[in-house]
Each structure stands twice: as structure tokens, then as C-alpha cells.
Amino acid sequence: MLVNKLKVKDTAGILCTLSLLIIACIFYYDTTTMVDSDSYVFPRAIIMGILLVGVVRLGIDFSSKQTEKRAKISANYLRSIMLIVTMAIGISLIPSLGFLPAIMITYITTMYLAMYEKWTNLRRWSYPLISVVVVTIIFLLFERVFIVQFPDGTLFY
Amino acid sequence: MFGFEYLLAAISPINLGLALLGVIAGTIIGALPGLTATMAVAILVPMTFTMEPVTALIVMGAVYTGAVYGGAYSAILLNTPGTPSAIATTFDGYPMAKRGDGNLAISIACLASVTGGLVGAFALLTISPYLASVALAFGPAEYFWLAVLGLTLIAALSQGNLLKGILAGCFGLLLATIGVAEISADVRFTFGMPSLLGGIAIIPALIGLYCIPVLIDLIATPEKHLNVKSESSGYRLNEALISTFKAPLNVIRSSVIGTIVGILPGAGGSIASLVSYAEARRSSKKTETFGKGNPEGIVATESANNATVGGGLVPTFVLGIPGTPPDAIILGAMMIQGLRPGPSLYNDQPEVIYTFVWGLVIATLLMLPVGLFIGRYAYSAILALPKAFLVPSVVIMTMIGAYAVRNSVTDMIIMLVLGVIGWVLNRYGYSQSSIVLGLILGRIAEQGFVQTWIIGTAKGNPFLELVGRPISMGIIAFIIASFAFPLISKWLKAKKDKDYVSE
């Protein structure tokens, strides 16, 4: 079973609330430079809402002795972190390599990350080959049929 | 009145064949995250120049209605709404798919979409001129309160964590204010980044907030993406029929909400489906099962969003004001074809309008076999695909989908950042659906609020302008009643139980 129920204090929830409060303060600071009241009246109302509800939430969290049941997940999040890093690198490569090579690299790397089955000889050569075909088909579908303009890489010009 | 004589023209082989192709294409496009109904209809416009006006309209209507339904596939199977109008379909559709009822959820979505689409089309056929006056009666204050009505859904989405839900909703509202202000044109919250001038686009935000958390969890474990009930294969049409129509009031109410919201220019399928979902949940006897895979939730959202297709065409035809973005494209195509929208359109060119509306009815009916067939194979494909291909395929679809909306790499970055934020917040009790709700309704709420304030200030009483108009008062009363009714019934039930125990 993936999830084990444990009793822990909602520290992460408190940190999330604090982060939202900080974001609200930063946004409020930005409204002080606005001259037109039409620009700041609505955002300020929302910011006040965040500050008010956030403070109440923190008050409850700190004063309450109750602990919250949280699901402890026993999954391997290293792969998840690698996935996000891969996507970030893939996106950052687009301006230099172009869209197709960047998503090709992202696809193949992600395929290796998501591989939980045993690598057989057949899979070792067929999976990357299928990946190249799949990415090319999807790319051509969007470029030719849905007329999406993809960027070319500056590296090749 | 119904233009029955034009039904035969609508089912001519060419119209029928193109409507079928349109529904298939629309359904596939709608299912791909990032490709919206607007884009589907826009791609088609150049191809319709050489067609007869009525055939061109039928094809566009078929693509539009198919695309709105197609959004349900990815919402149910991947927790990623294919189109913004399928956001609320994820709430119950994905939990159903997770527990092995994905095929049932797709069949329910199809039946509900067809029903909603037919209600919207019949409204367009019969009471268009009367309904068009509703669109004119809605001013900025009414739009503001309509957005507030949609925001009340936060209470439902954050069960047991209302404060966290409100915080997440406010965060979404704040995100909606990033970019150039619509009324004053001030640059807000871009922090010196020109790429944020256009604000946060809905589609990349949706893909990020819904799809990235699924991918993060999916890649972390070797377990299968969706469970399968071995005894429940195929379309499960009988079960779907029972689930869809066992609460007929839900289907009718949601379809009517969809039609009316569709009539309101700028509101669209996402608001219609969210409002319908909220109402379905409030009026259901099984409130606690919503968000955990209750078919009534899918019925409400899918019937409402497809009803907006017919509803949105009402002001397009009668007033020349498009109800939704795809309607704006259809309006443009109509004008290219030499049709002049206006109150006299039904009298001046009945052969075009009535044939088109009957064509839309036919296209909606064609959605039943097409939707069930494509849905079955989409479900099987998701189940059969090894994780090593499913994850990277979804990853590049999210990247392309986020990019394709505005041809912007920045949108891909926004998608990724919001995805990670959404995963973290969701893990600690801040529902990402509340953020999305705020993001979508924020712009409408702000525009309505500020415009009302300006009008009210000019008249000398902004508060009265905000709450004093009859429709506004009606919506406010409805919001209060929606909140009060569950509380009162809970109190009455508790009192009854207490009396019973003391006896």
C-alpha cells in the first residue's frame, strides 16, 4: 500500500499559509505604486482577504492542540524531482535547440525515468526508436494540421 | 416556428457527412490539452470559404460541439481538462477513473453532453429572440455576482478545510490580476518581467495545476495509472443511462443553467459547468460523495458545458454579440458568407438559420456514437500504454499544449511553476481547484466590480448599483439561500436527532 496514515502536526500547512501571506504582502507593496484606484481596489480587497484568513488560519494552527491526520506517502519522489528538472531543462533548451530536438530529449529522458519494467534487449533498442517516432508524429500533427508555429533553435542558424 | 421543413436539408448526405467528420475532429481536438474549441473552429474557417453557407455553419457547429465534449476525455482519464469547460469534470471523473470506472464516466459524460447539447440547440431553435433579451439585461453588477456565485463552489471543494480553500481561491484571484488591468490599463504585478504583461493564460495554468501533480505522483510509483475492474469492460451504456437519468432534475437544471450562462457574452462553458456543479452538489442527497467520483457531478458539468453551445449562439444570431469565443469565429465566418446577424435573421434567411440549427441537433446526436466509440478506445489506450510511454507522452502534450495557446515559451514556464506550486499546496490541503476557480472567475469578477463601481460613482451611489438591481438581488438571494439551506437543514436534522434521543 502506498499510503500509511500517521499523526503529525500540520507544520507544512503552516509554512504554506506563511508563504501565501508573504506573497500577499509583496503584491500589496506593488499596489502602492499604482495611481489609478481602478487598478488597485480589487487586488487590495483580495490581499486583505488573504491576510485576514491567513492570520485566522495561523491562529487556529498555533493555538489548537489537535494534530491533523496526514497521509505519509512512501513513494520515490527522486524520480518526480528529476521529472521536473528534465522538463525545466527541456523548456530552457527550446530557444537554442529548437522545439523538436528539445521535446525529443525531454521525451526520451522522461521515458527512462518512468521505466519500471526490466530493460530487455528488445526494449533497449525499440523503446527509444518508438519515442522518436511518437514525438515526430505529435510534433508534425501540431505543426502541419493545427498550424502551431514552433520556434527554431538559434544554434542552427 | 420550428422550421421542420428545413430538417430535410440539414440531413442531406453532404451535410450529414461533414457533420460527422466535424464531430470526430472536434472530439479529438478537444481531448488534447491546450487545443481549445476556439482553436478547433478557427482552424476550420479557411476550409469553409468554398462551402455553401449552411454547410459551412454546420461543420463549424459540429466541430464546436465535439470539441466541448472532447475535453471530458482528458479530464476523466488524466485529470487534465482538455478545454476549460471541462474543469469541473475532473472533480468526479478522475476519481471514477482511478477506481476503475473510467469507461462508465466517459459514457455518462457522452450522454449528458448530448442531452445538454440538445437542450441548448432547441432553445436556439424556439426561443432565441426572448432569450437574447436576457443577455441585454445582464450588466457589470450581474456579472460580478455571477462570478461570486461560481466562487461559492470553493466551500464545496475544500471539505473540512474551508479557510485553506478560501486562501487558495484568493491566491487564484490574485493570479488573475497579473498583467495589464482591463479597465485602467495599468501594468500590475509583473515585477519587471515583460513576459507577464499578457497575464497568466488559463490553459497553461490549467494544464500545470491539474496535470503536473498527476505526473509527479505517477512517476514516483510503479503502480498502474488507473485501476481496472475486470468485470466491467465495454461501454457500460445501461449503467450510464441509469446514472445520467436517475436524477432527471439534475440534467434539466444543468442544461438550463448552461443555456442561460451561454447566452451571457463572455461567461462561457467553464462558468456554466462550475455553477451547475455547485448547484448539483447543493441539491444532492449525497453531498459528501461529490469530488469522490459521484456520477451526478459529471452529468451536471457535461450537460451544462454542451448546452452553452446552443445558448452562446443565441446572442450571436439575434444581437450579433458572440456569447463565447468560438461563437465570435462563427460570427465572423457568417459575415464572410454574406449573412447579417440581427433580430430579423430568422425571418430574412430562415433557410440558412433553421437548416443550421437542425444541423447542430444532428451533430449533437452524432456525438453519441462518435463519443462512445472514441471514448472506449481512448480509455483502452490509456490502460494499455506502459508507464514508460504514458508519462513522457503526457509530458510533451502538456508542453506543447501550454506553448500552443500563445506560441509562448513563457507559458510553458508558468505551467511548470504553477504545477509544482499546485502539487505542494494540494498535498497540504489547499485544493488546486480553488486556485483555478479564482483564476477563471477573477477577471470577470474584477471587471464587473470595477465597472459597477465607476457607473455607481457617476450616479452617486456605487453600493446601490452593486446590490440594488433586480437580477443582482436575485443572484445575491440565491447565493445566501445556497449557503443557508444546507446549514438550516443540518441544524434541523441535528435537532430532530436530539429530540429522538431524548424521547
Interface residues (C-beta under 8 A of the other chain):
Chain A: L2 D10 A12 G13 C16 T17 L20 I23 A24 F27 D30 T31 M34 V35 D36 D38 S39 Y40 V41 F42 P43 I46 I47 G49 I50 V53 G54 V56 R57 I60 I73 A75 N76 Y77 R79 S80 L83 I84 M87 A88 G90 I91 I94 P95 F99 I103 T106 Y107 I108 T110 M111 Y112 L113 A114 M115 Y116 E117 Y127 I130 S131 V134 V135 I138 F139 F142 V145 F146 I147 V148 Q149 F150 P151
Chain B: I29 L35 M39 I43 L163 K164 I166 L167 C170 F171 L173 L174 T177 A181 I183 S184 D186 R188 F189 F191 I212 L215 I216 D217 L218 I219 A220 T221 P222 E223 P386 K387 A388 F389 L390 V391 P392 S393 V395 I396 M397 M399 I400 Y403 A404 N407 V409 M412 I413 L416 V420 V424 L425 R427 Y428 G429 Y430 A445 E446 F449 V450 W453 I454
